[in-house]
Each structure stands twice: as C-alpha cells, then as structure tokens.
Amino acid sequence: MKFDGSGQHRRHARMPIRSIALISMGPFSWITEVENIAATGLFVHRPDEWVAGAGESGVLDLLLGDDLHIHLEASVTRLTPTHVGFAYTSIPEDKEHALWSLLGEYAENMDQPGAATDTN
C-alpha cells in the first residue's frame, strides 16, 4: 500500500482482467480465474477445496492474453470466503517487462483526470 499524503492508505491500481491462474502449493494445486492484477499482486476467485492460509507461499502460473505466460512466486495475503489475494515474492526477470507493460497502460489511464479509482 501507499500513503496518499493525508495519512490514508491507498492500494495500487488494480486492473480487472479475465485470465486463468494455476496455483501450486506443496502437494496441492488449483486452477482458478483471476479477478484483478496489480504491480504487487493479484486477486483470484477462491478455488474449491482451498486449504492454504495467510502467509503461505506458492507458485502461480498466469496465462494472460494469447501469448503471455508468467511463472512466479507469491504468498497469500488476503482470504475471503470467495477470493484469495496474493503478493508477488519473485518475478522472473524475463517476465517483468511484459507484466509492467500490461499494467502500465492501465495505470496511465487511471491517472487521467476523471478516472475512477479502485479502493478494493
């Protein structure tokens, strides 16, 4: 999170996206849909049979668009009855540029006057 100067916390811009993620944590794995993605993590639909708790780490394989596959490490930061939030802990150097490019255009549009901000 960032501070907005008023002492209030502000979340990074989250880009809504339709995508699939494969989550692997120890002997468990799930396929789920990505709700949104940000520079620091992503928010997914909570898979059936979910067993991991906050603070646990795993590997995510994201399929973004037709030709972008990102394999990264992340930890669980938020759990709701319907969603799981992850924070990236490691992004391969060869995928960083592709991820930042994907998010960059969205963030630039969010900075425009009159753009809606996501407080989720």
N, C-alpha and C positions, 0 to 999 in steps of 0.2 A: 504494500500500500504506500501511497504517497501522502504527504501533508499538503493541503491546499493553501497554506499561509494563514488560515483562520484557526488553526489548531484542529481542524476536522480531518479525518482520514478520507482519502479518495482512492478508489480502486483504479487499476489500469484499465484502459479501454478494452472492452471485451467484444470481439467480433462474432456475431451469430454466424453459425456455419452448419451446413449439413455434411456430415462426414462420419466415417466409421473408425473406431479405435479397437485394437486388440490389447487387452491388459493382461500382463503376466506377472504373478506374484507368487514366488515359490512354486508349489505344485498346482496352483490354481490359475486358470485363465478364463477370460470372458471376452465376448465381442459385444460392443455397445455403440450407441450413437453419441456423437459429440454435440453438445448444446451450444457451447461457445469456446473461443480460444483467445488468449491474450499473450503478451510478451513474457509473462511469468508463469503461466499455467493454462489449464483447461478445465472445463466443467462438463461432465458426461452424465447420461442417464444411468442411474444405479442399476447394475445388472442383477438379474435373478440370482439367488444363491450367493449373494455378496458376503464375504467373510472378513475382509480386511478392516482395520481400524485406523483412526487418525495417527499419523506419524509413520505408518508402514510404507516401505518403498517397493517399487516395482519397475517394470519395463513397459513402455507404451509404444505401439506401432500405430502411427496415424496415417490414414490414407486420405490425402487432401487433393481434391480435383482428380483429373485423369492421370497425371504423371508425377505427383509428389508423394513420396513415401518417406516419413520421418520416424526413425527408431530412436527413442530417447528414454532417459531415466527420470522418474518423478516420484514424489511422495504424496500420500493422502493428506490433505489439509482441511477438508470440509466434508462432512457427511450429512445428508438429509434423508428422509425416507424415500425420496425419488431420485436423488442426484449424488454424485461424488465429485469433489474438487481436488485437483492435483496441482502441485507446484513443481516445475521442472528442477531437477537437480543436475542434469547433464544433457547437453545437446551436442551432437557430433558437429565438429567444425564445418564439415562439408555440407551440412543442412541448415546452419544458422542463417546464411544469406537468404535461402529460399523462404524460411519461416519469417524473417524480418521483412522481406519484400511483400509477402502475403498480408502481414499486419500493417505495414507502413502506409499503404494507400488508404486503408480503413481509418487509421489513426489521423491521417491528414484530413480526411473528410470530417471526422469528429471535432477537429479543432476549428472548423469553419463556424462563423457566427450563425446562430440559429440551429446548430446541430444538436440533436438530443444526446444526452449523456446517460450512460448505463450505470446505475448505482447498485446493481445486483451483486 
